[in-house]
Amino acid sequence: MRVLVIGSGAREHALLLALKADPSVDTLFVAPGNAGTAKLAEQHAVDVASGEAVTALAKKLEADLVVIGPEVPLVLGVADALREAGIATFGPSADAARIEGSKAFAKDVMAAAGVRTAHSEIVDSPALLDAALDRFGPHWVVKDDGLAAGKGVVVTTDRLVARDHAAELLENGHPVLLESFLDGPEVSLFCLVDGETVVPLLPAQDHKRVGDGDTGPNTGGMGAYTPLPWLPADAVDEIVRDVVKPVAAELVERGSGFSGLLYAGLAMGADGPAVVEFNCRFGDPETQAVLALLKTPIGTLLNATATGTLASLPALEWADGAAVTVVIAAENYPGRPRTGDEILGSDGAGVLHAGTAVEDGVVVSAGGRVLSVVGTGFDLTAARDDAYSRIAGIRLPGSHFRTDIGLAAVEGRISLDVR
């Protein structure tokens, strides 16, 4: 297969690494890519939000399969344009991608499918905000109803902080979603979905807050680990049965059948899993850890999903042990990041590029989340040690990273209430 990957982050770098190892894949392209992906695939400039531009590129390259990484092109219908041109595409239609693009749509689907999630209200006018806030608390969860790259969410016990965030969203013309707070540790479960066929990958846990101990503002994700030693062995089956399959069936019922990667973000509370959010694509940084343990050739999996033959494949195979991803972020991230600094040590094993570029032959920072460093080992402690030892060889002025990715699980500080 000739495979074109759309995107420029560490998620796409991880996908390209996995595709490179698949014997069924002989040629790789990436658009637009970054300084790291340039070593794995032929790079091309493209407007990822334009279905016309992406389709023209895929035709020019004679791609057999296009894999769309980010959410924006999916929500804008790039996968539809590719399919209309007869090109096999991994990624849902614009209709199905509304499961991420509109939280109100996702809530409606979950209600119809009987899936547990937080109580919520949409607020679209500043005049209605205070009364709506009064119906929530003592924890307030305030979300941008549209796409926000993981950074449009505020979870707080301070009503004023919640109000300020909601007011800012409304001032910018974004409807606000208020939600009740869900208890329990969070789980990210990626599932390959082909209509009503659902194949789960390994469960992972993301670390959204910028600082150690889950402090500071939300980010696009500062690190992740897999598998989850505290998660019961039957939990994935329960999530697939009670959450993912009902939602996939409901989307089919609505004529918006999902084809691609459906990401369920869940809170594992005393009453079982409840959905925090759905995403319509591989999540970052969990992908980097999950794919590090996948033994089944990924090109075969993505192509089967794209061509409607996922149900015919054998069970997935996984390497033993654990994997940890630690994100190295630029100075001031998740605010306006400092860019243009030279990065030393970015070509080491396990180092995946995200916000990087090449200027005058030198690799420099070009975004907020600059690198993802992946470590593996026979258990979570060993995987953490491996990841942080790799970070020791990297230099980026002003950069920061969390030192506690996966640590709470190693120390046995995460548990589920008996139910």
ZIJOJO-V780873 format. One record per backbone hydrogen bond with DSSP energy under -1.0 kcal/mol. NH is the residue of the N-H (numbers start at 1). CO is the residue of the C=O. If there is no record, write none. Layout:
# ZIJOJO-V780873
nh->[NH/NH]
co->[CO/CO]
This chain:
# ZIJOJO-V780873
nh->[3/4/5/6/7/13/14/15/16/17/18/19/20/21/22/25/26/27/29/30/31/33/38/39/40/41/42/44/48/50/54/55/56/57/58/59/60/61/63/64/65/66/67/68/69/75/76/77/78/81/82/83/84/85/86/87/90/97/99/100/101/102/103/106/107/108/109/110/111/112/113/115/121/123/128/132/133/134/135/136/137/140/141/142/143/145/151/154/156/162/163/164/165/166/167/168/169/170/171/172/173/174/176/177/178/179/180/187/188/189/191/192/193/194/195/197/199/201/204/205/207/210/211/215/219/222/224/225/226/231/235/238/239/240/241/242/243/244/245/247/248/249/250/251/252/253/254/255/256/260/262/263/264/265/266/267/268/269/269/272/274/275/276/277/279/287/290/291/293/295/296/301/302/303/304/305/306/307/309/312/313/319/322/323/324/325/326/327/328/329/330/333/335/338/340/343/344/348/351/352/354/355/356/357/359/362/364/365/366/370/371/372/373/374/375/377/383/384/385/386/387/388/389/390/391/392/393/394/395/399/400/407/410/411/412/413]
co->[27/65/29/67/31/9/10/11/12/13/14/15/16/17/19/22/1/1/3/42/5/7/34/36/37/37/28/30/46/47/50/51/52/53/54/55/56/57/58/2/2/88/4/90/6/71/72/74/73/77/78/79/80/81/83/82/66/93/96/97/97/98/145/102/103/104/105/106/107/108/109/110/178/176/125/128/129/130/132/133/139/156/179/154/177/175/148/142/140/158/159/160/161/162/163/164/165/166/167/168/170/169/123/143/121/141/119/266/204/264/262/199/260/197/258/194/192/190/188/225/223/217/215/211/208/207/325/205/323/228/232/234/235/236/237/238/239/239/240/243/244/245/246/247/248/249/250/252/251/193/191/279/189/277/187/274/185/267/272/269/267/116/265/265/263/283/286/287/290/317/317/297/298/299/300/301/302/303/304/309/310/293/377/226/375/224/373/222/371/400/368/330/332/331/365/363/395/345/348/372/370/369/354/364/362/359/357/341/355/328/328/352/326/350/324/322/379/380/381/382/383/384/385/386/387/388/390/391/344/396/329/404/406/407/409/408]
